[in-house]
Amino acid sequence: MQQSLWCAKRGFKRPFIIAILIVVSSVIGYVGVYYLNIPHMTWLIIGITIWFGLGTGGVYYIPWSVYVFLADVDEVLTGRRREGLYAGAMVMAGKLMRATVVFCLGVVLSLFGFESGIHHQPASAVNAINGVMIFGVAGMALIGIYFSVKMKLDKASHAEITKELERLKKGGRKEDATPEIRKLVKQLTGYEYDQCFGNNNVGFKFENKAGAF
Protein backbone atom coordinates (compact mmCIF):
# COMPACT_ATOMS: atom_id res chain seq x y z
CA MET A 1 0.00 0.00 0.00
CA GLN A 2 2.78 2.44 0.91
CA GLN A 3 4.61 1.65 -2.34
CA SER A 4 1.43 2.37 -4.33
CA LEU A 5 0.94 5.75 -2.62
CA TRP A 6 4.58 6.67 -3.24
CA CYS A 7 4.25 5.71 -6.90
CA ALA A 8 1.06 7.75 -7.22
CA LYS A 9 2.85 10.84 -5.89
CA ARG A 10 6.37 10.48 -7.28
CA GLY A 11 6.10 8.02 -10.15
CA PHE A 12 7.35 4.45 -10.12
CA LYS A 13 10.80 4.67 -11.72
CA ARG A 14 12.74 6.12 -8.79
CA PRO A 15 11.07 3.99 -6.07
CA PHE A 16 11.68 0.84 -8.12
CA ILE A 17 15.35 1.66 -8.65
CA ILE A 18 15.76 2.40 -4.94
CA ALA A 19 14.14 -0.94 -4.07
CA ILE A 20 16.47 -2.76 -6.46
CA LEU A 21 19.52 -1.04 -4.97
CA ILE A 22 18.40 -2.14 -1.50
CA VAL A 23 18.27 -5.73 -2.77
CA VAL A 24 21.75 -5.40 -4.33
CA SER A 25 23.23 -3.94 -1.14
CA SER A 26 21.64 -6.75 0.88
CA VAL A 27 23.16 -9.39 -1.39
CA ILE A 28 26.57 -7.76 -1.03
CA GLY A 29 26.02 -7.74 2.73
CA TYR A 30 25.22 -11.46 2.86
CA VAL A 31 28.26 -12.39 0.79
CA GLY A 32 30.47 -10.03 2.75
CA VAL A 33 29.41 -11.54 6.07
CA TYR A 34 30.46 -14.98 4.85
CA TYR A 35 33.80 -14.11 3.31
CA LEU A 36 34.89 -11.56 5.95
CA ASN A 37 33.81 -13.77 8.86
CA ILE A 38 32.44 -10.75 10.71
CA PRO A 39 31.78 -11.24 14.48
CA HIS A 40 28.28 -10.96 15.98
CA MET A 41 27.05 -12.51 12.77
CA THR A 42 23.53 -13.40 13.95
CA TRP A 43 22.42 -9.84 14.64
CA LEU A 44 24.09 -8.61 11.48
CA ILE A 45 22.26 -11.19 9.36
CA ILE A 46 18.96 -10.27 11.02
CA GLY A 47 19.57 -6.62 10.16
CA ILE A 48 20.49 -7.43 6.56
CA THR A 49 17.41 -9.64 6.24
CA ILE A 50 15.10 -6.85 7.43
CA TRP A 51 16.75 -4.47 4.95
CA PHE A 52 16.43 -7.12 2.22
CA GLY A 53 12.73 -7.53 2.99
CA LEU A 54 12.12 -3.82 2.47
CA GLY A 55 13.75 -4.01 -0.94
CA THR A 56 12.00 -7.16 -2.11
CA GLY A 57 8.64 -5.75 -1.02
CA GLY A 58 9.17 -2.76 -3.31
CA VAL A 59 10.48 -4.90 -6.16
CA TYR A 60 7.37 -7.08 -5.99
CA TYR A 61 4.62 -4.51 -5.43
CA ILE A 62 5.80 -1.50 -7.47
CA PRO A 63 5.29 -3.28 -10.84
CA TRP A 64 1.66 -3.80 -9.85
CA SER A 65 1.35 -0.03 -9.65
CA VAL A 66 2.98 0.28 -13.07
CA TYR A 67 0.54 -2.07 -14.79
CA VAL A 68 -2.31 0.41 -14.19
CA PHE A 69 -0.26 3.00 -16.08
CA LEU A 70 0.34 0.51 -18.89
CA ALA A 71 -3.38 -0.16 -19.25
CA ASP A 72 -3.89 3.52 -20.09
CA VAL A 73 -1.20 3.37 -22.75
CA ASP A 74 -2.86 0.23 -24.12
CA GLU A 75 -6.15 2.13 -24.31
CA VAL A 76 -4.41 4.81 -26.35
CA LEU A 77 -3.26 2.11 -28.77
CA THR A 78 -6.32 -0.17 -28.92
CA GLY A 79 -9.19 2.01 -27.75
CA ARG A 80 -10.12 -0.65 -25.18
CA ARG A 81 -9.72 -1.17 -21.44
CA ARG A 82 -7.79 -4.41 -20.82
CA GLU A 83 -6.60 -4.26 -17.20
CA GLY A 84 -7.63 -7.88 -16.65
CA LEU A 85 -5.49 -9.04 -19.54
CA TYR A 86 -2.45 -7.25 -18.15
CA ALA A 87 -3.05 -8.60 -14.65
CA GLY A 88 -3.30 -12.15 -15.97
CA ALA A 89 -0.15 -11.73 -18.06
CA MET A 90 1.77 -10.40 -15.07
CA VAL A 91 0.69 -13.27 -12.83
CA MET A 92 1.58 -15.86 -15.47
CA ALA A 93 4.94 -14.23 -16.24
CA GLY A 94 5.77 -14.08 -12.53
CA LYS A 95 4.99 -17.77 -12.02
CA LEU A 96 6.97 -18.79 -15.09
CA MET A 97 9.96 -16.71 -14.01
CA ARG A 98 9.95 -18.06 -10.45
CA ALA A 99 9.71 -21.64 -11.73
CA THR A 100 12.58 -21.02 -14.15
CA VAL A 101 14.74 -19.48 -11.43
CA VAL A 102 14.14 -22.40 -9.07
CA PHE A 103 14.96 -24.91 -11.81
CA CYS A 104 18.17 -23.11 -12.86
CA LEU A 105 19.23 -22.71 -9.23
CA GLY A 106 18.76 -26.41 -8.59
CA VAL A 107 20.80 -27.33 -11.66
CA VAL A 108 23.66 -24.97 -10.75
CA LEU A 109 23.85 -26.10 -7.13
CA SER A 110 23.75 -29.78 -8.06
CA LEU A 111 26.63 -29.25 -10.46
CA PHE A 112 28.70 -27.77 -7.62
CA GLY A 113 28.04 -30.56 -5.14
CA PHE A 114 25.12 -29.22 -3.10
CA GLU A 115 23.31 -31.93 -1.12
CA SER A 116 20.00 -31.30 0.57
CA GLY A 117 19.49 -32.47 4.13
CA ILE A 118 23.07 -32.13 5.36
CA HIS A 119 24.30 -29.44 7.77
CA HIS A 120 27.70 -28.77 6.20
CA GLN A 121 27.89 -28.19 2.48
CA PRO A 122 31.15 -28.50 0.52
CA ALA A 123 33.04 -25.29 -0.17
CA SER A 124 32.21 -25.55 -3.88
CA ALA A 125 28.48 -25.48 -3.10
CA VAL A 126 28.81 -22.49 -0.77
CA ASN A 127 30.83 -20.62 -3.37
CA ALA A 128 28.17 -21.47 -5.95
CA ILE A 129 25.46 -20.02 -3.69
CA ASN A 130 27.45 -16.82 -3.30
CA GLY A 131 28.05 -16.71 -7.03
CA VAL A 132 24.36 -17.07 -7.73
CA MET A 133 23.62 -14.20 -5.35
CA ILE A 134 26.19 -11.89 -6.90
CA PHE A 135 25.91 -12.74 -10.58
CA GLY A 136 22.31 -13.92 -10.52
CA VAL A 137 20.39 -11.71 -8.09
CA ALA A 138 22.57 -8.60 -8.29
CA GLY A 139 23.22 -9.04 -12.00
CA MET A 140 19.52 -9.31 -12.86
CA ALA A 141 18.82 -6.38 -10.55
CA LEU A 142 21.21 -4.19 -12.50
CA ILE A 143 19.51 -5.24 -15.73
CA GLY A 144 16.22 -4.20 -14.14
CA ILE A 145 17.68 -0.78 -13.33
CA TYR A 146 18.85 -0.37 -16.92
CA PHE A 147 15.41 -1.05 -18.38
CA SER A 148 13.76 1.14 -15.74
CA VAL A 149 15.94 4.06 -16.82
CA LYS A 150 15.09 3.39 -20.49
CA MET A 151 11.36 3.28 -19.82
CA LYS A 152 9.58 6.30 -21.30
CA LEU A 153 6.43 6.01 -19.21
CA ASP A 154 6.53 8.02 -16.00
CA LYS A 155 4.20 10.13 -13.90
CA ALA A 156 4.40 13.18 -16.17
CA SER A 157 3.91 11.29 -19.45
CA HIS A 158 1.06 9.26 -17.93
CA ALA A 159 -0.69 12.48 -16.90
CA GLU A 160 -0.45 13.78 -20.47
CA ILE A 161 -1.79 10.52 -21.87
CA THR A 162 -4.79 10.42 -19.53
CA LYS A 163 -5.52 14.07 -20.29
CA GLU A 164 -5.60 13.29 -24.01
CA LEU A 165 -7.86 10.29 -23.46
CA GLU A 166 -10.30 12.43 -21.49
CA ARG A 167 -10.25 15.10 -24.21
CA LEU A 168 -11.16 12.59 -26.89
CA LYS A 169 -13.83 10.91 -24.78
CA LYS A 170 -15.50 14.30 -24.33
CA GLY A 171 -15.76 14.72 -28.09
CA GLY A 172 -12.41 16.34 -28.87
CA ARG A 173 -11.02 15.91 -32.38
CA LYS A 174 -7.84 14.01 -33.08
CA GLU A 175 -6.91 16.67 -35.60
CA ASP A 176 -6.54 19.14 -32.70
CA ALA A 177 -3.85 17.09 -30.94
CA THR A 178 -0.67 19.05 -30.25
CA PRO A 179 2.68 18.04 -31.77
CA GLU A 180 3.93 17.26 -28.25
CA ILE A 181 1.18 14.73 -27.53
CA ARG A 182 1.62 13.18 -30.97
CA LYS A 183 5.32 12.69 -30.27
CA LEU A 184 4.59 11.24 -26.80
CA VAL A 185 2.06 8.77 -28.20
CA LYS A 186 4.62 7.63 -30.76
CA GLN A 187 7.25 7.14 -28.03
CA LEU A 188 4.96 5.13 -25.75
CA THR A 189 3.15 2.97 -28.31
CA GLY A 190 5.48 2.78 -31.30
CA TYR A 191 2.58 3.84 -33.54
CA GLU A 192 1.80 7.19 -35.10
CA TYR A 193 -0.94 9.16 -33.37
CA ASP A 194 -3.44 8.68 -36.21
CA GLN A 195 -2.89 4.90 -36.07
CA CYS A 196 -3.79 4.72 -32.39
CA PHE A 197 -7.10 4.76 -30.49
CA GLY A 198 -8.25 1.54 -32.18
CA ASN A 199 -7.24 2.54 -35.71
CA ASN A 200 -5.11 -0.59 -36.09
CA ASN A 201 -5.34 -4.36 -35.81
CA VAL A 202 -3.60 -4.69 -32.45
CA GLY A 203 -5.57 -7.18 -30.38
CA PHE A 204 -7.91 -8.02 -33.27
CA LYS A 205 -6.64 -11.06 -35.12
CA PHE A 206 -9.41 -11.70 -37.64
CA GLU A 207 -10.93 -8.33 -38.36
CA ASN A 208 -10.17 -4.73 -39.12
CA LYS A 209 -11.15 -2.71 -36.10
CA ALA A 210 -12.76 0.67 -36.66
CA GLY A 211 -11.34 3.47 -34.56
CA ALA A 212 -12.82 3.68 -31.08
CA PHE A 213 -12.46 7.47 -30.99
C-alpha positions as CSV (number, residue, x, y, z in Angstrom):
1,M,0.0,0.0,0.0
2,Q,2.8,2.4,0.9
3,Q,4.6,1.6,-2.3
4,S,1.4,2.4,-4.3
5,L,0.9,5.7,-2.6
6,W,4.6,6.7,-3.2
7,C,4.2,5.7,-6.9
8,A,1.1,7.8,-7.2
9,K,2.8,10.8,-5.9
10,R,6.4,10.5,-7.3
11,G,6.1,8.0,-10.2
12,F,7.4,4.5,-10.1
13,K,10.8,4.7,-11.7
14,R,12.7,6.1,-8.8
15,P,11.1,4.0,-6.1
16,F,11.7,0.8,-8.1
17,I,15.4,1.7,-8.7
18,I,15.8,2.4,-4.9
19,A,14.1,-0.9,-4.1
20,I,16.5,-2.8,-6.5
21,L,19.5,-1.0,-5.0
22,I,18.4,-2.1,-1.5
23,V,18.3,-5.7,-2.8
24,V,21.7,-5.4,-4.3
25,S,23.2,-3.9,-1.1
26,S,21.6,-6.8,0.9
27,V,23.2,-9.4,-1.4
28,I,26.6,-7.8,-1.0
29,G,26.0,-7.7,2.7
30,Y,25.2,-11.5,2.9
31,V,28.3,-12.4,0.8
32,G,30.5,-10.0,2.8
33,V,29.4,-11.5,6.1
34,Y,30.5,-15.0,4.8
35,Y,33.8,-14.1,3.3
36,L,34.9,-11.6,5.9
37,N,33.8,-13.8,8.9
38,I,32.4,-10.8,10.7
39,P,31.8,-11.2,14.5
40,H,28.3,-11.0,16.0
41,M,27.0,-12.5,12.8
42,T,23.5,-13.4,14.0
43,W,22.4,-9.8,14.6
44,L,24.1,-8.6,11.5
45,I,22.3,-11.2,9.4
46,I,19.0,-10.3,11.0
47,G,19.6,-6.6,10.2
48,I,20.5,-7.4,6.6
49,T,17.4,-9.6,6.2
50,I,15.1,-6.9,7.4
51,W,16.7,-4.5,4.9
52,F,16.4,-7.1,2.2
53,G,12.7,-7.5,3.0
54,L,12.1,-3.8,2.5
55,G,13.7,-4.0,-0.9
56,T,12.0,-7.2,-2.1
57,G,8.6,-5.7,-1.0
58,G,9.2,-2.8,-3.3
59,V,10.5,-4.9,-6.2
60,Y,7.4,-7.1,-6.0
61,Y,4.6,-4.5,-5.4
62,I,5.8,-1.5,-7.5
63,P,5.3,-3.3,-10.8
64,W,1.7,-3.8,-9.9
65,S,1.3,0.0,-9.6
66,V,3.0,0.3,-13.1
67,Y,0.5,-2.1,-14.8
68,V,-2.3,0.4,-14.2
69,F,-0.3,3.0,-16.1
70,L,0.3,0.5,-18.9
71,A,-3.4,-0.2,-19.3
72,D,-3.9,3.5,-20.1
73,V,-1.2,3.4,-22.8
74,D,-2.9,0.2,-24.1
75,E,-6.2,2.1,-24.3
76,V,-4.4,4.8,-26.4
77,L,-3.3,2.1,-28.8
78,T,-6.3,-0.2,-28.9
79,G,-9.2,2.0,-27.7
80,R,-10.1,-0.6,-25.2
81,R,-9.7,-1.2,-21.4
82,R,-7.8,-4.4,-20.8
83,E,-6.6,-4.3,-17.2
84,G,-7.6,-7.9,-16.6
85,L,-5.5,-9.0,-19.5
86,Y,-2.5,-7.2,-18.1
87,A,-3.1,-8.6,-14.7
88,G,-3.3,-12.2,-16.0
89,A,-0.2,-11.7,-18.1
90,M,1.8,-10.4,-15.1
91,V,0.7,-13.3,-12.8
92,M,1.6,-15.9,-15.5
93,A,4.9,-14.2,-16.2
94,G,5.8,-14.1,-12.5
95,K,5.0,-17.8,-12.0
96,L,7.0,-18.8,-15.1
97,M,10.0,-16.7,-14.0
98,R,9.9,-18.1,-10.5
99,A,9.7,-21.6,-11.7
100,T,12.6,-21.0,-14.2
101,V,14.7,-19.5,-11.4
102,V,14.1,-22.4,-9.1
103,F,15.0,-24.9,-11.8
104,C,18.2,-23.1,-12.9
105,L,19.2,-22.7,-9.2
106,G,18.8,-26.4,-8.6
107,V,20.8,-27.3,-11.7
108,V,23.7,-25.0,-10.8
109,L,23.8,-26.1,-7.1
110,S,23.7,-29.8,-8.1
111,L,26.6,-29.3,-10.5
112,F,28.7,-27.8,-7.6
113,G,28.0,-30.6,-5.1
114,F,25.1,-29.2,-3.1
115,E,23.3,-31.9,-1.1
116,S,20.0,-31.3,0.6
117,G,19.5,-32.5,4.1
118,I,23.1,-32.1,5.4
119,H,24.3,-29.4,7.8
120,H,27.7,-28.8,6.2
121,Q,27.9,-28.2,2.5
122,P,31.2,-28.5,0.5
123,A,33.0,-25.3,-0.2
124,S,32.2,-25.5,-3.9
125,A,28.5,-25.5,-3.1
126,V,28.8,-22.5,-0.8
127,N,30.8,-20.6,-3.4
128,A,28.2,-21.5,-6.0
129,I,25.5,-20.0,-3.7
130,N,27.4,-16.8,-3.3
131,G,28.1,-16.7,-7.0
132,V,24.4,-17.1,-7.7
133,M,23.6,-14.2,-5.3
134,I,26.2,-11.9,-6.9
135,F,25.9,-12.7,-10.6
136,G,22.3,-13.9,-10.5
137,V,20.4,-11.7,-8.1
138,A,22.6,-8.6,-8.3
139,G,23.2,-9.0,-12.0
140,M,19.5,-9.3,-12.9
141,A,18.8,-6.4,-10.6
142,L,21.2,-4.2,-12.5
143,I,19.5,-5.2,-15.7
144,G,16.2,-4.2,-14.1
145,I,17.7,-0.8,-13.3
146,Y,18.9,-0.4,-16.9
147,F,15.4,-1.1,-18.4
148,S,13.8,1.1,-15.7
149,V,15.9,4.1,-16.8
150,K,15.1,3.4,-20.5
151,M,11.4,3.3,-19.8
152,K,9.6,6.3,-21.3
153,L,6.4,6.0,-19.2
154,D,6.5,8.0,-16.0
155,K,4.2,10.1,-13.9
156,A,4.4,13.2,-16.2
157,S,3.9,11.3,-19.4
158,H,1.1,9.3,-17.9
159,A,-0.7,12.5,-16.9
160,E,-0.5,13.8,-20.5
161,I,-1.8,10.5,-21.9
162,T,-4.8,10.4,-19.5
163,K,-5.5,14.1,-20.3
164,E,-5.6,13.3,-24.0
165,L,-7.9,10.3,-23.5
166,E,-10.3,12.4,-21.5
167,R,-10.3,15.1,-24.2
168,L,-11.2,12.6,-26.9
169,K,-13.8,10.9,-24.8
170,K,-15.5,14.3,-24.3
171,G,-15.8,14.7,-28.1
172,G,-12.4,16.3,-28.9
173,R,-11.0,15.9,-32.4
174,K,-7.8,14.0,-33.1
175,E,-6.9,16.7,-35.6
176,D,-6.5,19.1,-32.7
177,A,-3.8,17.1,-30.9
178,T,-0.7,19.0,-30.3
179,P,2.7,18.0,-31.8
180,E,3.9,17.3,-28.3
181,I,1.2,14.7,-27.5
182,R,1.6,13.2,-31.0
183,K,5.3,12.7,-30.3
184,L,4.6,11.2,-26.8
185,V,2.1,8.8,-28.2
186,K,4.6,7.6,-30.8
187,Q,7.2,7.1,-28.0
188,L,5.0,5.1,-25.8
189,T,3.2,3.0,-28.3
190,G,5.5,2.8,-31.3
191,Y,2.6,3.8,-33.5
192,E,1.8,7.2,-35.1
193,Y,-0.9,9.2,-33.4
194,D,-3.4,8.7,-36.2
195,Q,-2.9,4.9,-36.1
196,C,-3.8,4.7,-32.4
197,F,-7.1,4.8,-30.5
198,G,-8.2,1.5,-32.2
199,N,-7.2,2.5,-35.7
200,N,-5.1,-0.6,-36.1
201,N,-5.3,-4.4,-35.8
202,V,-3.6,-4.7,-32.4
203,G,-5.6,-7.2,-30.4
204,F,-7.9,-8.0,-33.3
205,K,-6.6,-11.1,-35.1
206,F,-9.4,-11.7,-37.6
207,E,-10.9,-8.3,-38.4
208,N,-10.2,-4.7,-39.1
209,K,-11.2,-2.7,-36.1
210,A,-12.8,0.7,-36.7
211,G,-11.3,3.5,-34.6
212,A,-12.8,3.7,-31.1
213,F,-12.5,7.5,-31.0
